Amino acid sequence: MDSTIQDTPINKKHFGEDFTWGVSTAAVQIEGAHDADGKGESIWDVFTAKKGKILNGHHHRTATDFYNRYQDDIDLIKQLNIPNFRFSISWARILPDGTGAVNQAGIDYYNRIIDYCLQQGIQPWLTLYHWDLPHALELQGGWTNRAVVDWFTEYVKICANAFGDRVKHWMVMNEPAVFTGAGYFFGIHAPGKTGIKNFMPAIHHAVLSITAGARVLRGALPDAEIGTTFSCSYIEPYSDNPKDVAAAVRVDALLNRLFIEPILGLGYPAELAVLKGMEKYILPGDEDNLKFEFDFIGIQNYTREIVKYSFFTPYIHASLVKAQKRKVPVTTMGWEVYPASIYHMLKKYDKYPQIKKIYLTESGAAFPDEIINGEVNDPKRVEYLQNYLQQVLKAKNEGCKVSGYFIWTLTDNFEWAEGYKPRFGIIYVDFETQQRTIKASGLWYANLLR
Ligand code: BGC
């Protein structure tokens, strides 16, 4: 199999010796084994079992069977010369009821992964929360219940204690804007709650939990590198009409500033009038607790959004002009392919003096890949990755504090509400047989990292 792309215009050397290269995954999307070895139910176990929630009725109960195949998949990471592997811990494997009794089999499982990575010379990067709250906690209100901060703190302590002797890189949470927005406002992700009444407390409790979790890690593991990750999209107004421009400012505040600014000590963005509804959840002393000095911020960028004023959209009075309507190139997700987006986001976050270091903890694209004669040729993904990396390099050369890049994702996997349709992997998975085939993009990455 030699579809190695020879003339890659970007070279690892241009990014410098210290630049961190990796690949990212998340527990729900790959592990399967949803009830194995004492694991408790998560909100995704319950959500995917409901009718009509996931495209084509797909579920994650087997996913890519990483639970049983982790050695083979880590061998593939090694074969692709990828030195850093980001994965998440499933809270309900460690604490089946969310709090209380610890499931040793869950800890043993993650220890096996960590140890195997280290034996192969691969650094494990742990995300503590990638959206799979234990269902037992959701029954008590989940992220809308302020007690979640204590539940989360207890869980983080257990993980720090169990894995902290070997894991040096930690991310407290993955994309709080997505799990609160999709899960507690739009109801299109687990737990399927809707409305501003759920969204407001979920936002505030997520921020409090991120910083509470970070403080636990800092106390327990003073030498660890501690970060947390945020989704971001480059926002532009549809026109220079002041109404569109103001709408774009609001959407930017919602998508790109809402979570990061309180954590940096800047409070919630004043542009979002809707946040007035949050005041009742903010208790005395919270302002200080919202802050934490992270060693790094992980940003995850896929696309840009074009924003228009919309009288009829409640709260935000703005709407997105879909990429399909604009007739621009899109991925399977319908997201515009727009490489400069990642450059603009790096420049945006670079301006905050409180941010010490930025890693791109996710970047990638879904395209309709096919296996032909045992090979998967995915030139669009190779082009996407090259062009996005080109933009990262441009920002870096301009002095931006970007220190690493992780591709989303290792293998095709369970893409949440979209099921298995979008294929994001640099390794193809036949979901019937679980057979893996390295795509041309995987070979391209291996070549870059050689
Ligand atoms: C998430 C991943 C997801 C990816 C593509 C990110 O929002 O962290 O879990 O699969 O984007 O949608």
Boltz pocket constraint, residues with backbone or C-beta under 6 A from the ligand:
constraints:
  - pocket:
      binder: B
      contacts: [[A, 26], [A, 29], [A, 174], [A, 175], [A, 178], [A, 231], [A, 300], [A, 362], [A, 408], [A, 414], [A, 415]]
      max_distance: 6.0
